[in-house]
Amino acid sequence: MSAPEPTREFVAAPGNPVPPGAVVEWLTEGDGVRLRTARWILPAREARGTVVLIQGRTEFIEKYFEVVRELLARKFSVVTFDWRGQGLSSRQLDDRRKGHVGDFSEFDCDLHVVMERVVHEHGVKPYIGLAHSMGGNILLRYLHDNPHEFERAVLTAPMLAVKTAPFPLWLARSLATMLTATGNKGAYVFGPKQDPLRQGFEGNVVTSDKSRFERMTACFKADPDLALGAPTFGWLAAAFRSMDLVRTEEFAAAIETTVLLIGAAYDKLVDLGADIRLVRRLKRGMYVLLKAEHEIMMERDDIRLAFWNCFDAFLAPAIGQAAVRNIATTAA
């Protein structure tokens, strides 16, 4: 593991205020990994439930401040955190820019400890999962193993199959497997590392909204410790194993939670075809396709409005019923 991690609460950046009422808590796992968590907990009688906001690869708490404010306005408490290896949580290698993990079971441990020590202790039921990209993959793993935890789950552009262009998929998979097996799991994938601090809006593959892209890069400039570059071959091999697992018919069919997948029509990072196949295998799966780039929640206002309309409509039938059950349980 890398050198001691920063312990500050939030990174201040222009145009990205911290939503009021935040509580930051650092959790230490059994393997020594330290996770930065943040929660915004409304009074129990006011909250419609608790949204567990689960980020994608390279992301961090500050990036989602706007989303947190919108969830609070909808009367949801919010819990979120930085995965190991990104944000201000423990990085896995001495080079902080390398996105690395040995196996996605390590991410399972991160989500489990956040659920046990933050959501269960402070949140109000029902629990709603809202996960993006890699976070969607890991949430599916959690839903499979914990079938009654979440009332519903919303996945935006979930990482079920990745695009590896200009390299063919077979080559990317073979190299990841070979290099991991031969002790080179910590090497950057396909050559030189990326520098997030030098990336400009033109040519980016995640959003068509310049202001939100620049807000993210302002966070990097305010604190370079937030930045994460390309993944390692170890991360890629682990991702292939996890994607293979969650796509299987047996795995998907065992998930009891009602799930909404929201795909991005112009996604350059994940394969939309895998979304459709997964929805067909889920017991209770729904699918919406938006005209968006990969980071749907960081897109233009019109796209985000469509996202929130889908989110609200999907939760409406379940939240009212769940709230009644929660009140009855509390009263008893």
N, C-alpha and C positions, 0 to 999 in steps of 0.2 A: 504494500500500500504506500501511497505517496506521503509527503511531508505533512505536518499538522495542518488541519483545515482552518479556514477563516470562520469566526464565530459570530460575526455581526448579524443583525436581524434582517434588514432589507437594504437594498442598494437604491439610493435616490438618483433619479434621472429626470431631466426636464420633460414636462408633459405626461408624467406617469405617476400620479399621486397614489400613495398607499390608501386603500379603502379603510375607512374608520373602523375601529373595534378589533383590529388584528391582534392575535396572540401568537408569538413565535415560540416554538419549543424544539429543542434539539434532543433526538433520541439516539441512544447508543445500542446497537444490536450485539448479539452474542459474538459475532466475528470481529467486533471492534469498529464496524462501519458506523459513522455518525450521519444521521439524516436531519436535514432542516425541514421542519413542518410549519405550516401556518394555518390558523383557523379563525373563522369569523362566526361566532355562535350567537344566534338570536335567542331571546327569551322563549322557553319551551312552548308557551301558549300562543306565541306569534308565528313560530316557524312552521312551514308546511312540510318540513323534512330537512335532511342534510344531503347536500351534493358533495360527493367525493370527486374532486377534479384531478384527473390523472393525465399527466403530461406525456408528450412524445419525446423522442430522442433529441438531444441538444437543448431542450427547453428548461425553464426555471420559473420560480414562483412569480417574479416581477412581470414576466411576459403576460400573465393572465389577470393582472389587476383590473382591466376593463371588464373582463368576463365575470370576475368576482363581484364587482359592483352591480352588474346586471342580474346576477343570481340573488344578491341581497335584496335588490329592488323587487324581486319576485317572491320574497319572503322565504328564501332557502338559506339555512346555515351552510357554510362552505368549509371544507377541509382540503388542503392540497399540500404538496411536498416536493422536494427535489429528489429524484432517483439517485442512488449511489452512482458515482461517476459523472455527475453533471450538477449544474447549479453550484450551490455552496456546500452540498453534501460531500462526503469523502470521495476523492478521486481514486481510481483503481491503480494508476501507474504514476511514476514520477513526472512524466510529461502530462501536465494537466489538460492539454488539448486533445489527447487521444480518448476517443469514446470507446471504452472497453468494458466487457463483462465476460466471465468465464462460462456462465450458463444462465438462462433466464430464470432458473429456480432461485437465483440470488435476488432477482427483482420480485419474485413471489414473496420472499422473506421481507423485503421492504414494505410491500403493500400489506402483508399480514400484520407487521408490527404497528403500522400506522392505523389500521383498523382497530387493533386491540387496545392501543394505548392513547389514541386520540379520538377516533370516531365513536367507539363504544363508551368511552369515559365522558365525552363532552357533547356528542351529537344527539339529535332528536330523530327518531324514526318517523317516516320511512327513509331508508338510505337509497339515494339515486347515484348511479355511476355515470360520470361524464368523462370520456376518455378519448384522447387523440392519438392516432398513428401507432407507434410502439406501445403507448399506454393502452390502446384498445386490445392489442394482442395479449398483454399481461392481464387486463381485466377479464378477458374471456377465460384465461386459465383460472383466475380466482372464482369466477361464476361457476365453472365446472366443479371445483373442489368445495365450494361453499354455496350450495344451491338456494339457501333461504336468506341470505344476507341482504341482497339488494332487491328493492321493489321493482325497479326497472333500470335499464342501462342504455345510454346513448353513446354510440361510437362514431367519431368523425374520421373519415379516411383511415380505417384501421389497417395496420400492417399485417396483411395476410399473405401477400406475395410482393416482393420488391422488384422494381425495374433496375437492371444492371447495365443498361446501354452506356457507352458503346461496346461493352464487353458482353458476349452471349451469356445467358444464364448458366449454362452447363460449365462454362469456364470459371465464372465467379464462384460457383458452388464447389467445384473441384479444387480451386486454389485455396479457398477458405479451409476446406477439410485437410488438404495436404500441409499447408503452412502451420495450421494449428497443431497437427500431429507431429510436426518436425521441430517444434519449439519456437516458431516465429509468430505465435498468436498475438504478440504485442505490436506487430508491424502495422503501419497505416495501410489501408486497402489501396491498391493500385497507385502507388507512387507517392509524390510529395504531399505533405499535409496541407490542409486548407487553413486559411487565416480568417476567422470570422470578422476580425476588426478591419479587414480590407475589402470585404464583400460589399458591392454596391447594389442598388435596387435593380438596375438594368441587368437582365440576365438571371435574376434570381428565379428559383423554381418553386416557391412556396406561396406567394401572394401577389395579387395585382394591386394591392393598396400601398402606395408609397409611404403615406404618413405612418401607418402601423409598422411597416418594415423599418423605417427610420427610428421609430420609438424603440424597437428591439435593439438596433445597433447602438442607440444612445445608452442603453443599459450596459452594453459591452464596454463602451468608452468610459462610462462612469466607474466600472469595476471589471477589468479584464478577467478576473477570476471566474466570472459567469460564463465566459466563452468556451465553446467546445468545437473541435474540428472534426475531421473525418473519423469514421470508426476504424477499429482494428480488424484484422482477419479473425481474431478470436471472437469479437462481437458478431461479425458476419456469420461465422459458423454457428454460433449460438442462436442467432436470429433464424437461420434456415431450419435448425432443429425445432424451434418453437413454432414457426409458421407451418411446418409439416404436421406438427401435432394438432394445432387448433383447427386445421382445415379438414381433418379426417371426419368421416361421417359419424363414427361412433362417439367421438369427442363432442362434436357440435350437438348431436341428438340428446346428449346427457345434460345439457344446460337447460335449467328450468325457468330462468329469468326471461321476461319479455325484453327483447333487444331491438333497438332501432339503429340501423346502420345508415349513415349519411355519407354518400360517396361524392367525390369531386370530379366532375367531368373532364377537367383539364389536368388531372393529376399526373405529374411526371416522376413520382417516386414510388407509388404503389399501384398494383394491377387491379383495375375495377372488376375484372372477371372473377377474381377470387371472392369479392364481396357478394356477388350474386350467388355463387355456388354455396357460400356459407349460409346465407339467408334461407336458401332452400332446405338446408339440413337442420336448421334450428327448429325447435318445437314452436317457438313463439317469436319469429323474426319478421321485421318489417324493413323496407328499403326505400330510401329517397335519394335521388341524384340531383345535385345542384351544379349550376354552371360556375364552378369555382376552381381555384388552384388548391394545392394540397392542404394548406392551413386555413380551413373554412372559418374558424373563429377569429382569424386575423385578416379576413378579407374586407372588401369594400362594404359600405353600409347596406346597399341593396341586397347583397348576398347574405350578410349577417342577419338582416331582417328576415329573410327566408329561413335561415337556420333557426332563429328563435321562434318563428311561427311553427316550425316542425317540432321543436323541443316542447313548446307549450301544449300543442295539440296531443302529442304523444303521452305526456304526463297527466293531462287533465282527467281522463277516466280513472286512473289509478290513485292519484294523490288524495282526492276527496275521500275515497273508501279507506285508504290507508290512514288518513288523519283521524277518521272516526275510530278505527281500531286502536290507534295510539292513545287517543283521549280516554277511551274506555279502559285500557290497560293501566294508564296513569291514575285514573280515578279509583280503580280497584286496589 
